[in-house]
Amino acid sequence: MSDKVFTSDLQKIITHGFDSIDPNEKVEVNLKDLMYVYSTLQEYMRFFHQPSHYKTLDDIEDFLGSVNDKAGFKILHEAVYAKMRDMIPEHISEKFDDGVFDSDELPFYYNENRRKT
């Protein structure tokens, strides 16, 4: 029997360990890089907010593309790994390395036995 715990509470997963961050700490970021990240998230919202945009798996695959395409995965990859890299203070990066933000629960989509339709 597996000891893995899966959840659909993605907010709980992404905010795990945030209690270790000083709520009053501020960072200064490059505005153009912040706008890239914001616009990336807006594009994801624009696509996923309307189910008619992704009627088929092909629609989702076309939206995401690959890291080599000028599509969703490439812009997300750029936002996270290039633009945001310098926005995160070193002491927070160390917390990532130490696993402080790693939830004990896994997202539901890791469950190979989840229902399939």
TITORTI-19718 format. One line per 5 residues: number of its first residue (from 1); their letters; for each residue x, y, z of C-alpha. Coordinates in Angstrom, 3 decimals. Layout:
<rs>
NUM) A) X Y Z ~ ...
</rs>
This chain:
<rs>
1) MSDKV) 0.000 0.000 0.000 ~ 1.287 3.463 -0.892 ~ 1.852 6.092 1.762 ~ 1.428 8.893 -0.771 ~ -1.355 11.369 -0.079
6) FTSDL) -2.898 13.106 -3.076 ~ -4.995 16.252 -2.955 ~ -6.919 18.516 -5.277 ~ -6.263 21.437 -2.884 ~ -3.594 23.009 -5.074
11) QKIIT) -3.666 26.229 -3.062 ~ -2.588 24.270 0.016 ~ 0.275 22.728 -1.958 ~ 1.573 25.985 -3.414 ~ 1.441 27.874 -0.110
16) HGFDS) 3.075 25.113 1.962 ~ 5.838 26.577 4.110 ~ 4.828 30.191 3.549 ~ 4.453 30.628 7.302 ~ 8.272 30.678 7.386
21) IDPNE) 8.310 33.929 5.367 ~ 8.227 37.280 7.132 ~ 4.930 38.847 5.987 ~ 6.531 42.305 6.151 ~ 9.545 41.492 3.970
26) KVEVN) 9.613 43.300 0.631 ~ 11.658 42.824 -2.517 ~ 12.442 45.130 -5.376 ~ 11.985 43.686 -8.848 ~ 12.616 44.717 -12.409
31) LKDLM) 9.286 46.045 -13.701 ~ 9.704 44.648 -17.220 ~ 10.397 41.148 -15.825 ~ 7.417 41.431 -13.475 ~ 5.228 42.450 -16.411
36) YVYST) 6.428 39.390 -18.351 ~ 5.390 37.122 -15.476 ~ 2.072 38.944 -15.053 ~ 1.307 38.809 -18.789 ~ 2.169 35.106 -18.832
41) LQEYM) -0.330 34.448 -16.047 ~ -2.905 36.591 -17.856 ~ -2.462 34.522 -21.005 ~ -3.011 31.318 -19.024 ~ -6.146 32.887 -17.508
46) RFFHQ) -7.400 33.955 -20.920 ~ -7.013 30.433 -22.267 ~ -8.258 28.412 -19.268 ~ -11.090 30.647 -18.084 ~ -13.194 29.646 -21.072
51) PSHYK) -13.715 25.887 -21.584 ~ -14.545 26.488 -25.239 ~ -10.849 27.330 -25.731 ~ -9.829 23.767 -24.875 ~ -12.475 21.466 -26.264
56) TLDDI) -9.941 18.814 -27.165 ~ -6.595 17.572 -25.943 ~ -5.144 18.955 -29.183 ~ -6.256 22.457 -28.131 ~ -4.328 22.129 -24.871
61) EDFLG) -1.281 20.647 -26.587 ~ -1.335 23.486 -29.151 ~ -1.593 26.087 -26.378 ~ 1.262 24.579 -24.385 ~ 3.563 23.573 -27.225
66) SVNDK) 7.049 22.721 -25.989 ~ 9.963 24.659 -24.603 ~ 11.061 25.091 -28.225 ~ 7.775 26.659 -29.410 ~ 6.598 30.228 -28.922
71) AGFKI) 3.688 28.897 -26.886 ~ 2.451 28.439 -23.327 ~ 5.122 26.145 -21.936 ~ 7.980 28.268 -23.273 ~ 6.578 31.507 -21.834
76) LHEAV) 5.903 29.811 -18.486 ~ 9.415 28.361 -18.465 ~ 10.862 31.808 -19.235 ~ 8.721 33.467 -16.542 ~ 9.719 31.011 -13.814
81) YAKMR) 13.319 30.168 -14.641 ~ 14.583 33.414 -16.186 ~ 12.434 36.350 -15.145 ~ 11.607 35.342 -11.556 ~ 15.010 33.883 -10.669
86) DMIPE) 16.381 37.271 -9.607 ~ 13.157 38.239 -7.807 ~ 13.588 35.584 -5.115 ~ 15.988 36.502 -2.285 ~ 18.829 34.079 -1.587
91) HISEK) 17.496 33.090 1.856 ~ 14.196 32.060 0.210 ~ 16.024 30.124 -2.535 ~ 17.797 28.255 0.249 ~ 14.412 27.355 1.761
96) FDDGV) 13.451 25.850 -1.614 ~ 16.697 23.857 -1.597 ~ 15.994 22.699 1.977 ~ 12.497 21.496 1.047 ~ 10.676 23.984 3.293
101) FDSDE) 8.094 24.589 0.562 ~ 7.645 20.896 -0.353 ~ 4.222 19.702 0.733 ~ 3.786 16.202 2.128 ~ 0.745 15.922 -0.115
106) LPFYY) 1.039 15.502 -3.861 ~ -1.236 17.050 -6.476 ~ -4.043 14.770 -7.618 ~ -2.573 14.498 -11.113 ~ 0.383 12.513 -9.705
111) NENRR) -2.021 9.730 -8.763 ~ -1.698 7.102 -11.472 ~ -4.885 5.466 -10.169 ~ -7.082 8.564 -10.508 ~ -10.259 8.236 -12.486
116) KT) -9.848 8.589 -16.206 ~ -12.569 9.753 -18.537
</rs>
